[in-house]
């Protein structure tokens, strides 16, 4: 289960930007107006990949966990 955490963080952080982009396109001009909450949600989605860590950080976490699991299995 510990191995899936960095993979899921990476996937959701990258996917949320695509979903927000599609959502803005769906609303058209309303998606860009500050009168709606859509631009605020888009800015919040933009921070998700930054908050969860860079791709390199998540890959490093995955590999570290994988290495620890292999040493635990050896005993």
PQR file with spaces between the fields and no chain letter, atoms N, CA, C, O and H, PARSE charges and radii, in Angstrom:
ATOM       1  N    UNK     1       0.819   -1.189    0.000 -0.4000 1.5000
ATOM       2  CA   UNK     1       0.000    0.000    0.000 -0.0000 2.0000
ATOM       3  C    UNK     1       0.869    1.262    0.000  0.5500 1.7000
ATOM       4  O    UNK     1       0.515    2.272   -0.608 -0.5500 1.4000
ATOM       5  N    UNK     2       1.997    1.187    0.684 -0.4000 1.5000
ATOM       6  CA   UNK     2       2.894    2.346    0.750 -0.0000 2.0000
ATOM       7  C    UNK     2       3.469    2.685   -0.623  0.5500 1.7000
ATOM       8  O    UNK     2       3.794    3.843   -0.886 -0.5500 1.4000
ATOM       9  H    UNK     2       2.284    0.367    1.178  0.4000 1.0000
ATOM      10  N    UNK     3       3.596    1.700   -1.489 -0.4000 1.5000
ATOM      11  CA   UNK     3       4.108    1.951   -2.834 -0.0000 2.0000
ATOM      12  C    UNK     3       3.107    2.715   -3.700  0.5500 1.7000
ATOM      13  O    UNK     3       3.505    3.463   -4.592 -0.5500 1.4000
ATOM      14  H    UNK     3       3.332    0.759   -1.275  0.4000 1.0000
ATOM      15  N    UNK     4       1.822    2.530   -3.443 -0.4000 1.5000
ATOM      16  CA   UNK     4       0.809    3.173   -4.266 -0.0000 2.0000
ATOM      17  C    UNK     4       0.629    4.655   -3.954  0.5500 1.7000
ATOM      18  O    UNK     4       0.161    5.411   -4.806 -0.5500 1.4000
ATOM      19  H    UNK     4       1.499    1.922   -2.718  0.4000 1.0000
ATOM      20  N    UNK     5       0.992    5.077   -2.755 -0.4000 1.5000
ATOM      21  CA   UNK     5       0.763    6.468   -2.355 -0.0000 2.0000
ATOM      22  C    UNK     5       1.443    7.471   -3.269  0.5500 1.7000
ATOM      23  O    UNK     5       0.761    8.371   -3.759 -0.5500 1.4000
ATOM      24  H    UNK     5       1.372    4.463   -2.063  0.4000 1.0000
ATOM      25  N    UNK     6       2.759    7.378   -3.536 -0.4000 1.5000
ATOM      26  CA   UNK     6       3.363    8.364   -4.445 -0.0000 2.0000
ATOM      27  C    UNK     6       2.831    8.284   -5.868  0.5500 1.7000
ATOM      28  O    UNK     6       2.746    9.302   -6.556 -0.5500 1.4000
ATOM      29  H    UNK     6       3.313    6.647   -3.138  0.4000 1.0000
ATOM      30  N    UNK     7       2.471    7.086   -6.315 -0.4000 1.5000
ATOM      31  CA   UNK     7       1.933    6.945   -7.666 -0.0000 2.0000
ATOM      32  C    UNK     7       0.570    7.627   -7.764  0.5500 1.7000
ATOM      33  O    UNK     7       0.295    8.327   -8.738 -0.5500 1.4000
ATOM      34  H    UNK     7       2.540    6.259   -5.756  0.4000 1.0000
ATOM      35  N    UNK     8      -0.276    7.426   -6.768 -0.4000 1.5000
ATOM      36  CA   UNK     8      -1.597    8.059   -6.776 -0.0000 2.0000
ATOM      37  C    UNK     8      -1.496    9.569   -6.637  0.5500 1.7000
ATOM      38  O    UNK     8      -2.267   10.298   -7.260 -0.5500 1.4000
ATOM      39  H    UNK     8      -0.053    6.857   -5.976  0.4000 1.0000
ATOM      40  N    UNK     9      -0.553   10.052   -5.823 -0.4000 1.5000
ATOM      41  CA   UNK     9      -0.354   11.497   -5.696 -0.0000 2.0000
ATOM      42  C    UNK     9       0.040   12.100   -7.039  0.5500 1.7000
ATOM      43  O    UNK     9      -0.490   13.136   -7.441 -0.5500 1.4000
ATOM      44  H    UNK     9       0.073    9.460   -5.317  0.4000 1.0000
ATOM      45  N    UNK    10       0.962   11.455   -7.722 -0.4000 1.5000
ATOM      46  CA   UNK    10       1.412   11.941   -9.033 -0.0000 2.0000
ATOM      47  C    UNK    10       0.266   11.937  -10.037  0.5500 1.7000
ATOM      48  O    UNK    10       0.070   12.911  -10.764 -0.5500 1.4000
ATOM      49  H    UNK    10       1.393   10.613   -7.396  0.4000 1.0000
ATOM      50  N    UNK    11      -0.481   10.860  -10.078 -0.4000 1.5000
ATOM      51  CA   UNK    11      -1.581   10.741  -11.030 -0.0000 2.0000
ATOM      52  C    UNK    11      -2.645   11.803  -10.779  0.5500 1.7000
ATOM      53  O    UNK    11      -3.071   12.481  -11.713 -0.5500 1.4000
ATOM      54  H    UNK    11      -0.322   10.068   -9.488  0.4000 1.0000
ATOM      55  N    UNK    12      -3.076   11.955   -9.538 -0.4000 1.5000
ATOM      56  CA   UNK    12      -4.140   12.917   -9.244 -0.0000 2.0000
ATOM      57  C    UNK    12      -3.668   14.350   -9.441  0.5500 1.7000
ATOM      58  O    UNK    12      -4.440   15.194   -9.895 -0.5500 1.4000
ATOM      59  H    UNK    12      -2.730   11.404   -8.779  0.4000 1.0000
ATOM      60  N    UNK    13      -2.417   14.639   -9.108 -0.4000 1.5000
ATOM      61  CA   UNK    13      -1.910   16.007   -9.283 -0.0000 2.0000
ATOM      62  C    UNK    13      -1.864   16.391  -10.760  0.5500 1.7000
ATOM      63  O    UNK    13      -2.181   17.526  -11.119 -0.5500 1.4000
ATOM      64  H    UNK    13      -1.790   13.953   -8.738  0.4000 1.0000
ATOM      65  N    UNK    14      -1.475   15.460  -11.606 -0.4000 1.5000
ATOM      66  CA   UNK    14      -1.416   15.753  -13.042 -0.0000 2.0000
ATOM      67  C    UNK    14      -2.810   15.765  -13.678  0.5500 1.7000
ATOM      68  O    UNK    14      -3.084   16.583  -14.556 -0.5500 1.4000
ATOM      69  H    UNK    14      -1.217   14.538  -11.315  0.4000 1.0000
ATOM      70  N    UNK    15      -3.670   14.877  -13.246 -0.4000 1.5000
ATOM      71  CA   UNK    15      -5.010   14.783  -13.824 -0.0000 2.0000
ATOM      72  C    UNK    15      -5.887   15.972  -13.447  0.5500 1.7000
ATOM      73  O    UNK    15      -6.728   16.391  -14.242 -0.5500 1.4000
ATOM      74  H    UNK    15      -3.448   14.212  -12.533  0.4000 1.0000
ATOM      75  N    UNK    16      -5.707   16.523  -12.246 -0.4000 1.5000
ATOM      76  CA   UNK    16      -6.590   17.620  -11.835 -0.0000 2.0000
ATOM      77  C    UNK    16      -6.400   18.840  -12.735  0.5500 1.7000
ATOM      78  O    UNK    16      -7.350   19.591  -12.953 -0.5500 1.4000
ATOM      79  H    UNK    16      -5.024   16.183  -11.600  0.4000 1.0000
ATOM      80  N    UNK    17      -5.220   19.046  -13.249 -0.4000 1.5000
ATOM      81  CA   UNK    17      -4.988   20.169  -14.161 -0.0000 2.0000
ATOM      82  C    UNK    17      -5.717   19.940  -15.484  0.5500 1.7000
ATOM      83  O    UNK    17      -6.283   20.878  -16.047 -0.5500 1.4000
ATOM      84  H    UNK    17      -4.448   18.436  -13.072  0.4000 1.0000
ATOM      85  N    UNK    18      -5.710   18.726  -15.975 -0.4000 1.5000
ATOM      86  CA   UNK    18      -6.413   18.422  -17.219 -0.0000 2.0000
ATOM      87  C    UNK    18      -7.924   18.570  -17.029  0.5500 1.7000
ATOM      88  O    UNK    18      -8.612   19.119  -17.890 -0.5500 1.4000
ATOM      89  H    UNK    18      -5.250   17.965  -15.517  0.4000 1.0000
ATOM      90  N    UNK    19      -8.431   18.082  -15.905 -0.4000 1.5000
ATOM      91  CA   UNK    19      -9.864   18.171  -15.626 -0.0000 2.0000
ATOM      92  C    UNK    19     -10.296   19.632  -15.515  0.5500 1.7000
ATOM      93  O    UNK    19     -11.343   20.004  -16.043 -0.5500 1.4000
ATOM      94  H    UNK    19      -7.872   17.636  -15.206  0.4000 1.0000
ATOM      95  N    UNK    20      -9.509   20.461  -14.838 -0.4000 1.5000
ATOM      96  CA   UNK    20      -9.860   21.876  -14.704 -0.0000 2.0000
ATOM      97  C    UNK    20      -9.817   22.582  -16.053  0.5500 1.7000
ATOM      98  O    UNK    20     -10.661   23.434  -16.332 -0.5500 1.4000
ATOM      99  H    UNK    20      -8.658   20.158  -14.409  0.4000 1.0000
ATOM     100  N    UNK    21      -8.864   22.245  -16.877 -0.4000 1.5000
ATOM     101  CA   UNK    21      -8.792   22.840  -18.206 -0.0000 2.0000
ATOM     102  C    UNK    21     -10.033   22.493  -19.024  0.5500 1.7000
ATOM     103  O    UNK    21     -10.596   23.351  -19.704 -0.5500 1.4000
ATOM     104  H    UNK    21      -8.178   21.553  -16.651  0.4000 1.0000
ATOM     105  N    UNK    22     -10.448   21.250  -18.953 -0.4000 1.5000
ATOM     106  CA   UNK    22     -11.665   20.828  -19.659 -0.0000 2.0000
ATOM     107  C    UNK    22     -12.896   21.520  -19.080  0.5500 1.7000
ATOM     108  O    UNK    22     -13.809   21.883  -19.821 -0.5500 1.4000
ATOM     109  H    UNK    22      -9.990   20.553  -18.401  0.4000 1.0000
ATOM     110  N    UNK    23     -12.925   21.703  -17.774 -0.4000 1.5000
ATOM     111  CA   UNK    23     -14.047   22.378  -17.133 -0.0000 2.0000
ATOM     112  C    UNK    23     -14.163   23.831  -17.550  0.5500 1.7000
ATOM     113  O    UNK    23     -15.264   24.330  -17.782 -0.5500 1.4000
ATOM     114  H    UNK    23     -12.183   21.408  -17.172  0.4000 1.0000
ATOM     115  N    UNK    24     -13.029   24.510  -17.646 -0.4000 1.5000
ATOM     116  CA   UNK    24     -13.029   25.912  -18.087 -0.0000 2.0000
ATOM     117  C    UNK    24     -13.527   25.996  -19.527  0.5500 1.7000
ATOM     118  O    UNK    24     -14.315   26.881  -19.861 -0.5500 1.4000
ATOM     119  H    UNK    24     -12.134   24.105  -17.457  0.4000 1.0000
ATOM     120  N    UNK    25     -13.074   25.086  -20.374 -0.4000 1.5000
ATOM     121  CA   UNK    25     -13.537   25.070  -21.759 -0.0000 2.0000
ATOM     122  C    UNK    25     -15.038   24.802  -21.833  0.5500 1.7000
ATOM     123  O    UNK    25     -15.734   25.365  -22.677 -0.5500 1.4000
ATOM     124  H    UNK    25     -12.434   24.367  -20.103  0.4000 1.0000
ATOM     125  N    UNK    26     -15.525   23.950  -20.957 -0.4000 1.5000
ATOM     126  CA   UNK    26     -16.940   23.609  -20.966 -0.0000 2.0000
ATOM     127  C    UNK    26     -17.812   24.834  -20.643  0.5500 1.7000
ATOM     128  O    UNK    26     -18.884   25.011  -21.222 -0.5500 1.4000
ATOM     129  H    UNK    26     -14.959   23.492  -20.272  0.4000 1.0000
ATOM     130  N    UNK    27     -17.344   25.668  -19.718 -0.4000 1.5000
ATOM     131  CA   UNK    27     -18.099   26.855  -19.339 -0.0000 2.0000
ATOM     132  C    UNK    27     -17.867   28.030  -20.288  0.5500 1.7000
ATOM     133  O    UNK    27     -18.577   29.033  -20.212 -0.5500 1.4000
ATOM     134  H    UNK    27     -16.473   25.524  -19.248  0.4000 1.0000
ATOM     135  N    UNK    28     -16.901   27.918  -21.162 -0.4000 1.5000
ATOM     136  CA   UNK    28     -16.640   28.977  -22.134 -0.0000 2.0000
ATOM     137  C    UNK    28     -16.152   30.251  -21.465  0.5500 1.7000
ATOM     138  O    UNK    28     -15.273   30.201  -20.604 -0.5500 1.4000
ATOM     139  H    UNK    28     -16.325   27.103  -21.223  0.4000 1.0000
ATOM     140  N    UNK    29     -16.714   31.391  -21.850 -0.4000 1.5000
ATOM     141  CA   UNK    29     -16.273   32.680  -21.307 -0.0000 2.0000
ATOM     142  C    UNK    29     -16.519   32.770  -19.811  0.5500 1.7000
ATOM     143  O    UNK    29     -15.758   33.429  -19.102 -0.5500 1.4000
ATOM     144  H    UNK    29     -17.427   31.431  -22.549  0.4000 1.0000
ATOM     145  N    UNK    30     -17.565   32.123  -19.316 -0.4000 1.5000
ATOM     146  CA   UNK    30     -17.849   32.142  -17.884 -0.0000 2.0000
ATOM     147  C    UNK    30     -16.697   31.508  -17.097  0.5500 1.7000
ATOM     148  O    UNK    30     -16.480   31.841  -15.931 -0.5500 1.4000
ATOM     149  H    UNK    30     -18.183   31.588  -19.892  0.4000 1.0000
ATOM     150  N    UNK    31     -15.977   30.613  -17.726 -0.4000 1.5000
ATOM     151  CA   UNK    31     -14.849   29.968  -17.062 -0.0000 2.0000
ATOM     152  C    UNK    31     -13.707   30.922  -16.764  0.5500 1.7000
ATOM     153  O    UNK    31     -12.866   30.628  -15.914 -0.5500 1.4000
ATOM     154  H    UNK    31     -16.153   30.343  -18.672  0.4000 1.0000
ATOM     155  N    UNK    32     -13.659   32.055  -17.443 -0.4000 1.5000
ATOM     156  CA   UNK    32     -12.586   33.024  -17.239 -0.0000 2.0000
ATOM     157  C    UNK    32     -13.009   34.228  -16.414  0.5500 1.7000
ATOM     158  O    UNK    32     -12.158   34.990  -15.954 -0.5500 1.4000
ATOM     159  H    UNK    32     -14.342   32.294  -18.134  0.4000 1.0000
ATOM     160  N    UNK    33     -14.301   34.411  -16.220 -0.4000 1.5000
ATOM     161  CA   UNK    33     -14.779   35.566  -15.474 -0.0000 2.0000
ATOM     162  C    UNK    33     -14.560   35.368  -13.981  0.5500 1.7000
ATOM     163  O    UNK    33     -14.807   34.286  -13.446 -0.5500 1.4000
ATOM     164  H    UNK    33     -14.992   33.792  -16.593  0.4000 1.0000
ATOM     165  N    UNK    34     -14.100   36.406  -13.320 -0.4000 1.5000
ATOM     166  CA   UNK    34     -13.867   36.321  -11.882 -0.0000 2.0000
ATOM     167  C    UNK    34     -15.167   36.347  -11.083  0.5500 1.7000
ATOM     168  O    UNK    34     -15.152   36.114   -9.875 -0.5500 1.4000
ATOM     169  H    UNK    34     -13.900   37.284  -13.754  0.4000 1.0000
ATOM     170  N    UNK    35     -16.292   36.627  -11.743 -0.4000 1.5000
ATOM     171  CA   UNK    35     -17.576   36.617  -11.041 -0.0000 2.0000
ATOM     172  C    UNK    35     -17.969   35.208  -10.606  0.5500 1.7000
ATOM     173  O    UNK    35     -18.688   35.032   -9.622 -0.5500 1.4000
ATOM     174  H    UNK    35     -16.305   36.816  -12.725  0.4000 1.0000
ATOM     175  N    UNK    36     -17.495   34.213  -11.342 -0.4000 1.5000
ATOM     176  CA   UNK    36     -17.772   32.830  -10.966 -0.0000 2.0000
ATOM     177  C    UNK    36     -16.619   32.315  -10.100  0.5500 1.7000
ATOM     178  O    UNK    36     -15.579   32.963   -9.990 -0.5500 1.4000
ATOM     179  H    UNK    36     -16.912   34.356  -12.141  0.4000 1.0000
ATOM     180  N    UNK    37     -16.809   31.179   -9.506 -0.4000 1.5000
ATOM     181  CA   UNK    37     -15.754   30.604   -8.658 -0.0000 2.0000
ATOM     182  C    UNK    37     -14.810   29.703   -9.454  0.5500 1.7000
ATOM     183  O    UNK    37     -13.882   29.127   -8.886 -0.5500 1.4000
ATOM     184  H    UNK    37     -17.655   30.652   -9.595  0.4000 1.0000
ATOM     185  N    UNK    38     -15.033   29.578  -10.744 -0.4000 1.5000
ATOM     186  CA   UNK    38     -14.232   28.667  -11.566 -0.0000 2.0000
ATOM     187  C    UNK    38     -12.754   29.079  -11.627  0.5500 1.7000
ATOM     188  O    UNK    38     -11.893   28.208  -11.503 -0.5500 1.4000
ATOM     189  H    UNK    38     -15.787   30.046  -11.205  0.4000 1.0000
ATOM     190  N    UNK    39     -12.418   30.367  -11.814 -0.4000 1.5000
ATOM     191  CA   UNK    39     -10.994   30.718  -11.822 -0.0000 2.0000
ATOM     192  C    UNK    39     -10.285   30.430  -10.492  0.5500 1.7000
ATOM     193  O    UNK    39      -9.111   30.062  -10.475 -0.5500 1.4000
ATOM     194  H    UNK    39     -13.117   31.075  -11.915  0.4000 1.0000
ATOM     195  N    UNK    40     -11.005   30.602   -9.387 -0.4000 1.5000
ATOM     196  CA   UNK    40     -10.411   30.303   -8.078 -0.0000 2.0000
ATOM     197  C    UNK    40     -10.137   28.804   -7.958  0.5500 1.7000
ATOM     198  O    UNK    40      -9.085   28.399   -7.464 -0.5500 1.4000
ATOM     199  H    UNK    40     -11.959   30.901   -9.400  0.4000 1.0000
ATOM     200  N    UNK    41     -11.080   27.990   -8.408 -0.4000 1.5000
ATOM     201  CA   UNK    41     -10.899   26.539   -8.368 -0.0000 2.0000
ATOM     202  C    UNK    41      -9.739   26.127   -9.274  0.5500 1.7000
ATOM     203  O    UNK    41      -8.979   25.220   -8.936 -0.5500 1.4000
ATOM     204  H    UNK    41     -11.935   28.319   -8.809  0.4000 1.0000
ATOM     205  N    UNK    42      -9.602   26.787  -10.418 -0.4000 1.5000
ATOM     206  CA   UNK    42      -8.488   26.486  -11.327 -0.0000 2.0000
ATOM     207  C    UNK    42      -7.151   26.823  -10.675  0.5500 1.7000
ATOM     208  O    UNK    42      -6.180   26.081  -10.825 -0.5500 1.4000
ATOM     209  H    UNK    42     -10.219   27.524  -10.693  0.4000 1.0000
ATOM     210  N    UNK    43      -7.096   27.941   -9.951 -0.4000 1.5000
ATOM     211  CA   UNK    43      -5.853   28.290   -9.245 -0.0000 2.0000
ATOM     212  C    UNK    43      -5.556   27.285   -8.139  0.5500 1.7000
ATOM     213  O    UNK    43      -4.399   26.929   -7.916 -0.5500 1.4000
ATOM     214  H    UNK    43      -7.885   28.545   -9.829  0.4000 1.0000
ATOM     215  N    UNK    44      -6.592   26.830   -7.451 -0.4000 1.5000
ATOM     216  CA   UNK    44      -6.399   25.809   -6.421 -0.0000 2.0000
ATOM     217  C    UNK    44      -5.904   24.499   -7.027  0.5500 1.7000
ATOM     218  O    UNK    44      -5.082   23.805   -6.429 -0.5500 1.4000
ATOM     219  H    UNK    44      -7.531   27.119   -7.632  0.4000 1.0000
ATOM     220  N    UNK    45      -6.406   24.164   -8.208 -0.4000 1.5000
ATOM     221  CA   UNK    45      -5.961   22.941   -8.880 -0.0000 2.0000
ATOM     222  C    UNK    45      -4.508   23.069   -9.319  0.5500 1.7000
ATOM     223  O    UNK    45      -3.769   22.084   -9.310 -0.5500 1.4000
ATOM     224  H    UNK    45      -7.074   24.728   -8.694  0.4000 1.0000
ATOM     225  N    UNK    46      -4.095   24.261   -9.700 -0.4000 1.5000
ATOM     226  CA   UNK    46      -2.711   24.482  -10.145 -0.0000 2.0000
ATOM     227  C    UNK    46      -1.714   24.229   -9.018  0.5500 1.7000
ATOM     228  O    UNK    46      -0.590   23.796   -9.267 -0.5500 1.4000
ATOM     229  H    UNK    46      -4.696   25.061   -9.708  0.4000 1.0000
ATOM     230  N    UNK    47      -2.117   24.496   -7.800 -0.4000 1.5000
ATOM     231  CA   UNK    47      -1.199   24.328   -6.676 -0.0000 2.0000
ATOM     232  C    UNK    47      -1.048   22.862   -6.264  0.5500 1.7000
ATOM     233  O    UNK    47      -0.106   22.520   -5.548 -0.5500 1.4000
ATOM     234  H    UNK    47      -3.031   24.848   -7.598  0.4000 1.0000
ATOM     235  N    UNK    48      -1.946   22.003   -6.700 -0.4000 1.5000
ATOM     236  CA   UNK    48      -1.886   20.593   -6.299 -0.0000 2.0000
ATOM     237  C    UNK    48      -0.585   19.912   -6.715  0.5500 1.7000
ATOM     238  O    UNK    48       0.030   19.252   -5.877 -0.5500 1.4000
ATOM     239  H    UNK    48      -2.711   22.280   -7.282  0.4000 1.0000
ATOM     240  N    UNK    49      -0.133   20.036   -7.967 -0.4000 1.5000
ATOM     241  CA   UNK    49       1.151   19.401   -8.307 -0.0000 2.0000
ATOM     242  C    UNK    49       2.324   19.989   -7.524  0.5500 1.7000
ATOM     243  O    UNK    49       3.287   19.284   -7.222 -0.5500 1.4000
ATOM     244  H    UNK    49      -0.633   20.571   -8.648  0.4000 1.0000
ATOM     245  N    UNK    50       2.246   21.267   -7.199 -0.4000 1.5000
ATOM     246  CA   UNK    50       3.317   21.902   -6.423 -0.0000 2.0000
ATOM     247  C    UNK    50       3.292   21.395   -4.989  0.5500 1.7000
ATOM     248  O    UNK    50       4.335   21.100   -4.407 -0.5500 1.4000
ATOM     249  H    UNK    50       1.464   21.841   -7.444  0.4000 1.0000
ATOM     250  N    UNK    51       2.098   21.298   -4.427 -0.4000 1.5000
ATOM     251  CA   UNK    51       1.951   20.890   -3.036 -0.0000 2.0000
ATOM     252  C    UNK    51       2.362   19.434   -2.827  0.5500 1.7000
ATOM     253  O    UNK    51       3.008   19.113   -1.830 -0.5500 1.4000
ATOM     254  H    UNK    51       1.251   21.538   -4.901  0.4000 1.0000
ATOM     255  N    UNK    52       1.999   18.563   -3.744 -0.4000 1.5000
ATOM     256  CA   UNK    52       2.297   17.141   -3.597 -0.0000 2.0000
ATOM     257  C    UNK    52       3.766   16.822   -3.859  0.5500 1.7000
ATOM     258  O    UNK    52       4.237   15.748   -3.484 -0.5500 1.4000
ATOM     259  H    UNK    52       1.474   18.824   -4.554  0.4000 1.0000
ATOM     260  N    UNK    53       4.476   17.713   -4.479 -0.4000 1.5000
ATOM     261  CA   UNK    53       5.888   17.484   -4.753 -0.0000 2.0000
ATOM     262  C    UNK    53       6.120   17.276   -6.232  0.5500 1.7000
ATOM     263  O    UNK    53       5.215   16.911   -6.982 -0.5500 1.4000
ATOM     264  H    UNK    53       4.093   18.585   -4.783  0.4000 1.0000
ATOM     265  N    UNK    54       7.338   17.513   -6.627 -0.4000 1.5000
ATOM     266  CA   UNK    54       7.661   17.344   -8.041 -0.0000 2.0000
ATOM     267  C    UNK    54       7.658   15.869   -8.412  0.5500 1.7000
ATOM     268  O    UNK    54       7.663   14.993   -7.547 -0.5500 1.4000
ATOM     269  H    UNK    54       8.074   17.810   -6.018  0.4000 1.0000
ATOM     270  N    UNK    55       7.650   15.621   -9.676 -0.4000 1.5000
ATOM     271  CA   UNK    55       7.671   14.243  -10.168 -0.0000 2.0000
ATOM     272  C    UNK    55       8.908   13.510   -9.655  0.5500 1.7000
ATOM     273  O    UNK    55       8.833   12.343   -9.272 -0.5500 1.4000
ATOM     274  H    UNK    55       7.646   16.333  -10.378  0.4000 1.0000
ATOM     275  N    UNK    56      10.038   14.197   -9.652 -0.4000 1.5000
ATOM     276  CA   UNK    56      11.272   13.569   -9.176 -0.0000 2.0000
ATOM     277  C    UNK    56      11.181   13.192   -7.702  0.5500 1.7000
ATOM     278  O    UNK    56      11.669   12.133   -7.306 -0.5500 1.4000
ATOM     279  H    UNK    56      10.099   15.145   -9.963  0.4000 1.0000
ATOM     280  N    UNK    57      10.565   14.040   -6.889 -0.4000 1.5000
ATOM     281  CA   UNK    57      10.415   13.759   -5.467 -0.0000 2.0000
ATOM     282  C    UNK    57       9.530   12.536   -5.244  0.5500 1.7000
ATOM     283  O    UNK    57       9.835   11.685   -4.409 -0.5500 1.4000
ATOM     284  H    UNK    57      10.169   14.900   -7.211  0.4000 1.0000
ATOM     285  N    UNK    58       8.432   12.455   -5.996 -0.4000 1.5000
ATOM     286  CA   UNK    58       7.528   11.324   -5.838 -0.0000 2.0000
ATOM     287  C    UNK    58       8.165   10.028   -6.330  0.5500 1.7000
ATOM     288  O    UNK    58       7.953    8.973   -5.732 -0.5500 1.4000
ATOM     289  H    UNK    58       8.185   13.147   -6.675  0.4000 1.0000
ATOM     290  N    UNK    59       8.933   10.092   -7.400 -0.4000 1.5000
ATOM     291  CA   UNK    59       9.641    8.897   -7.888 -0.0000 2.0000
ATOM     292  C    UNK    59      10.697    8.460   -6.870  0.5500 1.7000
ATOM     293  O    UNK    59      10.885    7.267   -6.633 -0.5500 1.4000
ATOM     294  H    UNK    59       9.104   10.949   -7.885  0.4000 1.0000
ATOM     295  N    UNK    60      11.372    9.423   -6.280 -0.4000 1.5000
ATOM     296  CA   UNK    60      12.370    9.095   -5.251 -0.0000 2.0000
ATOM     297  C    UNK    60      11.697    8.421   -4.056  0.5500 1.7000
ATOM     298  O    UNK    60      12.228    7.449   -3.519 -0.5500 1.4000
ATOM     299  H    UNK    60      11.219   10.393   -6.473  0.4000 1.0000
ATOM     300  N    UNK    61      10.557    8.914   -3.641 -0.4000 1.5000
ATOM     301  CA   UNK    61       9.812    8.309   -2.546 -0.0000 2.0000
ATOM     302  C    UNK    61       9.398    6.887   -2.897  0.5500 1.7000
ATOM     303  O    UNK    61       9.485    5.989   -2.060 -0.5500 1.4000
ATOM     304  H    UNK    61      10.125    9.704   -4.078  0.4000 1.0000
ATOM     305  N    UNK    62       8.952    6.682   -4.120 -0.4000 1.5000
ATOM     306  CA   UNK    62       8.570    5.345   -4.574 -0.0000 2.0000
ATOM     307  C    UNK    62       9.755    4.388   -4.538  0.5500 1.7000
ATOM     308  O    UNK    62       9.641    3.272   -4.031 -0.5500 1.4000
ATOM     309  H    UNK    62       8.882    7.412   -4.800  0.4000 1.0000
ATOM     310  N    UNK    63      10.894    4.824   -5.075 -0.4000 1.5000
ATOM     311  CA   UNK    63      12.075    3.960   -5.117 -0.0000 2.0000
ATOM     312  C    UNK    63      12.625    3.675   -3.722  0.5500 1.7000
ATOM     313  O    UNK    63      13.094    2.569   -3.453 -0.5500 1.4000
ATOM     314  H    UNK    63      10.986    5.731   -5.487  0.4000 1.0000
ATOM     315  N    UNK    64      12.570    4.664   -2.839 -0.4000 1.5000
ATOM     316  CA   UNK    64      13.014    4.460   -1.453 -0.0000 2.0000
ATOM     317  C    UNK    64      12.135    3.420   -0.762  0.5500 1.7000
ATOM     318  O    UNK    64      12.636    2.537   -0.066 -0.5500 1.4000
ATOM     319  H    UNK    64      12.190    5.563   -3.057  0.4000 1.0000
ATOM     320  N    UNK    65      10.850    3.530   -0.955 -0.4000 1.5000
ATOM     321  CA   UNK    65       9.923    2.561   -0.365 -0.0000 2.0000
ATOM     322  C    UNK    65      10.151    1.174   -0.949  0.5500 1.7000
ATOM     323  O    UNK    65      10.115    0.180   -0.225 -0.5500 1.4000
ATOM     324  H    UNK    65      10.443    4.248   -1.520  0.4000 1.0000
ATOM     325  N    UNK    66      10.381    1.107   -2.235 -0.4000 1.5000
ATOM     326  CA   UNK    66      10.640   -0.176   -2.890 -0.0000 2.0000
ATOM     327  C    UNK    66      11.917   -0.807   -2.339  0.5500 1.7000
ATOM     328  O    UNK    66      11.953   -2.012   -2.092 -0.5500 1.4000
ATOM     329  H    UNK    66      10.410    1.915   -2.823  0.4000 1.0000
ATOM     330  N    UNK    67      12.952   -0.013   -2.146 -0.4000 1.5000
ATOM     331  CA   UNK    67      14.212   -0.532   -1.614 -0.0000 2.0000
ATOM     332  C    UNK    67      14.031   -1.029   -0.178  0.5500 1.7000
ATOM     333  O    UNK    67      14.589   -2.061    0.195 -0.5500 1.4000
ATOM     334  H    UNK    67      12.923    0.966   -2.347  0.4000 1.0000
ATOM     335  N    UNK    68      13.262   -0.307    0.621 -0.4000 1.5000
ATOM     336  CA   UNK    68      13.024   -0.732    2.006 -0.0000 2.0000
ATOM     337  C    UNK    68      12.234   -2.028    2.045  0.5500 1.7000
ATOM     338  O    UNK    68      12.515   -2.902    2.865 -0.5500 1.4000
ATOM     339  H    UNK    68      12.809    0.532    0.318  0.4000 1.0000
ATOM     340  N    UNK    69      11.257   -2.160    1.174 -0.4000 1.5000
ATOM     341  CA   UNK    69      10.459   -3.379    1.135 -0.0000 2.0000
ATOM     342  C    UNK    69      11.295   -4.585    0.733  0.5500 1.7000
ATOM     343  O    UNK    69      11.088   -5.680    1.256 -0.5500 1.4000
ATOM     344  H    UNK    69      11.029   -1.450    0.508  0.4000 1.0000
ATOM     345  N    UNK    70      12.234   -4.402   -0.183 -0.4000 1.5000
ATOM     346  CA   UNK    70      13.091   -5.523   -0.604 -0.0000 2.0000
ATOM     347  C    UNK    70      13.995   -5.964    0.548  0.5500 1.7000
ATOM     348  O    UNK    70      14.222   -7.161    0.726 -0.5500 1.4000
ATOM     349  H    UNK    70      12.403   -3.512   -0.608  0.4000 1.0000
ATOM     350  N    UNK    71      14.514   -5.009    1.335 -0.4000 1.5000
ATOM     351  CA   UNK    71      15.382   -5.397    2.459 -0.0000 2.0000
ATOM     352  C    UNK    71      14.564   -6.074    3.557  0.5500 1.7000
ATOM     353  O    UNK    71      15.068   -6.972    4.230 -0.5500 1.4000
ATOM     354  H    UNK    71      14.329   -4.037    1.190  0.4000 1.0000
ATOM     355  N    UNK    72      13.308   -5.656    3.748 -0.4000 1.5000
ATOM     356  CA   UNK    72      12.452   -6.297    4.747 -0.0000 2.0000
ATOM     357  C    UNK    72      12.076   -7.708    4.318  0.5500 1.7000
ATOM     358  O    UNK    72      11.931   -8.590    5.165 -0.5500 1.4000
ATOM     359  H    UNK    72      12.898   -4.926    3.201  0.4000 1.0000
ATOM     360  N    UNK    73      11.919   -7.932    3.042 -0.4000 1.5000
ATOM     361  CA   UNK    73      11.573   -9.241    2.541 -0.0000 2.0000
ATOM     362  C    UNK    73      12.755  -10.206    2.654  0.5500 1.7000
ATOM     363  O    UNK    73      12.561  -11.418    2.759 -0.5500 1.4000
ATOM     364  H    UNK    73      12.036   -7.215    2.354  0.4000 1.0000
ATOM     365  N    UNK    74      13.970   -9.673    2.633 -0.4000 1.5000
ATOM     366  CA   UNK    74      15.157  -10.523    2.700 -0.0000 2.0000
ATOM     367  C    UNK    74      15.289  -11.158    4.079  0.5500 1.7000
ATOM     368  O    UNK    74      15.856  -12.243    4.208 -0.5500 1.4000
ATOM     369  H    UNK    74      14.127   -8.689    2.548  0.4000 1.0000
ATOM     370  N    UNK    75      14.777  -10.498    5.102 -0.4000 1.5000
ATOM     371  CA   UNK    75      14.899  -11.052    6.458 -0.0000 2.0000
ATOM     372  C    UNK    75      13.764  -11.969    6.674  0.5500 1.7000
ATOM     373  O    UNK    75      13.644  -12.562    7.746 -0.5500 1.4000
ATOM     374  H    UNK    75      14.317   -9.617    4.997  0.4000 1.0000
